[in-house]
Amino acid sequence: MPESPNPFREYWRASRAPRYSLIFALPLFLSYEALAATVGSVHQVRNGADAIMRALVDSIAGQWGPLIFGATLIGGSLWLVMRDRRRSGTPIRGSVFVGMSVESVLLASIFGTAVSLVTTQLLGPLLAISAASQVASLGVGERLMLSLGAGLYEELLFRVVLVTGIALLARKVGGMGHRGANAIAVVVAALLFSAAHYIGVYGDPLELGSFTFRFIAGLFFSALYVLRGFGITAWTHALYDVFLLVL
C-alpha cells in the first residue's frame, strides 16, 4: 500500500520551489517599484542593494542599463517559474501561498526579539545599538518603500547572489561538502550584509552594537534563505523592517 503524502513535507518542499517562491515575492517587487516611482522620486531615494545592482549594470550597459536590469530580473524570474512548473507537473495551489504568508509574519514577529537576545548575550555591557539612522527622517511612504526594497533587493543581492555564489565557489574550488560550503557562505554574506549598512548617503555611523546586531540578523536571513528559499526570506525581512521603521 503506497505511503500517504505528508502535508507538512509537501508544503516545506513546495514553498522553497521557484514556482512558489518567486510568485510570492512578486507583490514586493511591484509595490517597491511603484513607491520608488512616486514617493521615492521626490528625494531620489532607492534601496541601497537595488542601487548597487543597478549601478553595476549601468556601468556595463550604459543608457540601456535600466532596461536590461528590469528585463533580466523579470525575464529570468518568469523562466525559472515556468521551468519549475513544467518539472513539477502539479498545479500551483493557493493554500501554499497562505502558509507562506503566515510563516513570514510569524518569523518577522519573533525575529527582532531573538536577534536582540543573542546580541545582548554576546556583548553584555558593551552593547550599544544606538546608531541614529537617517532613514528615520524620511516620510512614511519612503520608509515603507525602503522596507519593502530591503526585503526584495537585499535578499536578492546578499542571499541569492552572494550566499549561492560563495557556496558554489566553496564546493567547486575549495572542495568543501554541501553543509560546510553553506556555513561559510552564510557567515561571509552576513558580514558583508552588516557592513553595507554603513556605506553611502543614508549609511549609519559605525558602532559595535549595531554592526553585531546586523551581523547576527544577516546570519539569520542567510540561514533562513538556505532552509526556506527566497520568497519567505524576502517577505520576512520586509515585514520586519516595516514593523521597525513604519509601524
C-alpha positions in Angstrom: 0.0 0.0 0.0 1.6 3.3 -1.0 2.5 5.7 1.8 0.1 8.7 2.1 1.8 12.1 1.4 2.9 14.2 4.4 1.2 17.6 4.1 3.9 19.4 6.1 6.7 17.8 4.0 4.9 18.7 0.8 4.4 22.3 1.9 8.1 22.5 3.0 9.3 21.4 -0.4 6.8 23.4 -2.5 7.3 26.7 -0.6 11.0 26.6 -1.5 10.5 26.0 -5.2 10.8 28.8 -7.7 7.2 28.5 -8.9 6.0 29.5 -5.4 9.0 31.5 -4.1 9.2 33.9 -7.0 5.5 34.4 -7.4 5.3 35.0 -3.7 7.9 37.8 -4.0 6.1 39.5 -6.9 4.0 41.8 -4.8 7.2 43.0 -3.1 8.6 43.9 -6.5 5.5 45.7 -7.7 4.9 47.6 -4.5 8.5 48.7 -4.2 8.8 49.9 -7.8 5.5 51.7 -7.6 6.6 53.5 -4.4 10.1 54.2 -5.8 8.5 55.9 -8.9 6.2 58.1 -6.8 7.3 59.0 -3.2 10.9 57.8 -3.7 11.4 60.0 -6.7 11.0 63.2 -4.6 14.4 62.7 -2.9 15.8 60.2 -5.4 15.8 57.5 -2.7 16.2 53.8 -3.5 17.2 50.8 -1.5 21.0 50.5 -1.3 21.2 47.0 -2.6 19.0 48.0 -5.5 21.2 51.0 -6.3 24.3 48.8 -6.2 23.0 46.3 -8.6 21.7 49.0 -11.0 25.0 50.8 -10.9 26.8 47.6 -11.8 24.5 47.0 -14.8 24.7 50.7 -15.8 28.5 50.7 -15.7 28.4 47.8 -18.3 25.4 48.7 -20.4 25.3 52.5 -20.1 22.0 54.1 -21.1 20.5 50.6 -21.7 21.2 49.6 -18.1 17.8 50.2 -16.6 16.0 48.3 -19.4 18.5 45.4 -19.2 18.3 45.3 -15.4 14.5 45.1 -15.4 14.3 42.7 -18.3 16.8 40.4 -16.8 15.0 40.4 -13.4 11.5 39.9 -14.8 12.5 37.6 -17.7 14.8 35.4 -15.5 12.1 35.0 -12.9 9.4 34.0 -15.4 11.8 31.5 -17.0 12.5 29.9 -13.6 8.9 29.8 -12.6 7.8 28.2 -15.9 10.7 25.7 -15.9 9.9 24.7 -12.3 6.2 24.4 -13.1 6.9 22.0 -16.0 9.2 19.9 -14.0 6.8 19.6 -11.1 3.9 18.6 -13.2 1.5 19.8 -10.5 -0.9 22.8 -10.4 0.0 25.9 -8.3 -2.0 25.8 -5.1 -3.2 28.9 -3.3 -3.0 27.2 0.1 0.8 27.1 -0.2 0.8 30.9 -0.5 -1.4 31.2 2.6 1.0 29.1 4.5 4.0 31.1 3.3 2.2 34.3 4.4 1.5 33.0 7.9 5.1 31.7 8.2 6.6 35.0 7.1 4.5 37.1 9.6 5.4 34.7 12.4 9.1 34.8 11.6 9.2 38.6 11.3 7.3 38.9 14.6 9.9 36.9 16.6 12.9 38.0 14.6 13.8 41.2 16.4 13.5 39.8 19.8 15.6 36.7 19.0 18.4 38.7 17.4 18.4 41.3 20.3 18.7 38.5 22.9 21.6 36.9 21.1 23.3 40.3 20.6 22.8 41.1 24.4 24.3 37.7 25.3 27.4 38.3 23.1 28.1 41.9 24.0 26.6 42.3 27.5 27.7 45.7 29.0 29.3 46.7 25.7 26.0 46.6 23.9 25.0 49.8 22.1 22.5 49.7 19.3 22.0 53.4 19.2 23.0 54.5 15.7 20.5 57.2 14.6 19.6 56.2 11.1 18.9 59.0 8.7 16.1 56.8 7.3 14.0 57.9 10.4 13.9 61.4 9.0 12.1 60.3 5.8 8.3 60.2 5.3 6.2 57.2 6.0 5.9 56.4 2.2 9.6 56.5 1.7 10.2 54.3 4.8 7.7 51.8 3.6 9.4 51.8 0.2 12.8 51.2 1.7 11.5 48.4 4.0 10.0 46.6 1.0 13.1 47.2 -1.0 15.2 45.7 1.8 13.3 42.5 1.7 13.4 42.3 -2.1 16.8 43.6 -3.2 18.9 42.9 -0.1 17.8 39.3 -0.1 18.4 39.1 -3.9 22.0 40.5 -3.5 23.2 39.2 -0.2 21.4 35.9 -0.2 20.5 34.8 -3.8 23.7 36.1 -5.3 26.3 36.0 -2.5 25.2 33.0 -0.5 24.6 30.9 -3.6 27.8 32.2 -5.3 30.1 31.7 -2.2 28.7 28.3 -1.5 29.2 27.3 -5.1 32.9 28.5 -5.0 33.5 26.7 -1.8 32.3 23.5 -3.3 33.8 23.7 -6.7 37.1 25.5 -5.9 37.5 24.7 -2.2 36.3 21.1 -2.5 34.0 21.5 0.6 30.9 19.5 1.3 27.4 20.9 0.9 27.0 21.8 4.6 30.4 23.3 5.1 30.1 25.4 1.9 26.7 26.7 3.1 28.1 27.5 6.5 31.0 29.6 5.0 28.6 31.3 2.7 26.2 32.2 5.5 28.9 33.8 7.6 30.6 35.7 4.8 27.4 37.1 3.4 26.3 38.1 6.9 29.5 40.1 7.4 29.0 41.9 4.0 25.3 42.5 4.7 26.1 44.2 8.0 29.0 46.3 6.5 26.8 47.5 3.7 24.6 49.4 6.2 27.4 51.9 6.9 28.1 52.9 3.3 26.5 55.7 1.3 24.5 58.8 2.0 22.0 57.1 4.2 24.6 54.9 5.9 24.7 54.8 9.7 27.7 55.7 11.9 29.7 52.5 12.6 29.1 51.2 16.1 29.9 47.8 17.6 26.4 47.2 18.8 24.6 47.9 15.6 27.2 46.1 13.5 26.9 43.0 15.7 23.1 43.2 15.6 23.1 43.4 11.8 25.7 40.6 11.5 23.5 38.3 13.6 20.5 39.4 11.5 22.5 38.6 8.4 23.2 35.1 9.8 19.5 34.6 10.5 18.4 35.7 7.0 21.2 33.8 5.2 20.4 30.6 7.2 16.7 31.2 6.5 17.4 31.5 2.8 19.3 28.2 2.8 16.5 26.5 4.6 13.3 28.2 3.2 14.3 29.8 -0.1 14.0 33.4 -1.4 10.3 34.2 -1.1 9.8 33.5 2.6 13.1 35.2 3.4 12.3 38.3 1.4 8.9 38.7 3.0 10.2 38.0 6.5 12.9 40.7 6.0 10.4 43.2 4.5 7.8 42.7 7.2 10.4 43.0 10.0 11.6 46.3 8.5 8.0 47.5 8.2 7.4 46.7 11.9 10.6 48.5 12.8 10.6 51.6 10.6 6.9 52.2 9.7 4.5 50.9 12.4 
